[in-house]
Amino acid sequence: MKKEKLKTTKWDAVDYLKTDEDMADYLEAAMEDGEPAVIATAIGNIARAKGMTQIARKAGIGRVSLYKALSPDGNPEFATVLKVVRALGLRLHASTS
């Protein structure tokens, strides 16, 4: 019996971040996870969806530096995270559980 080759396609969260509401919901879910790398990756994906160059400019951060900070191996300073979140037009908020 001949096995069929499994066909795969690359999945990218950016393909599903079409609206501001999609982006806010995505970041909210990442924050609920609570893992810093997940949150940074979500912010990076949202920035890519909106245009990394534009977001880097609005945040006052070099584009390459922003890519590095928001990469899976990155460890952005909190000030960087806040600048990027503002540049994305999003807000962080707290609530009780």
Secondary structure, DSSP 4 states (H G I P E B T S, - for coil): -PPPPPP-----GGGG--SHHHHHHHHHHHHHH--HHHHHHHHHHHHHHH-HHHHHHHHT--HHHHHHHTSTT----HHHHHHHHHHTT--------
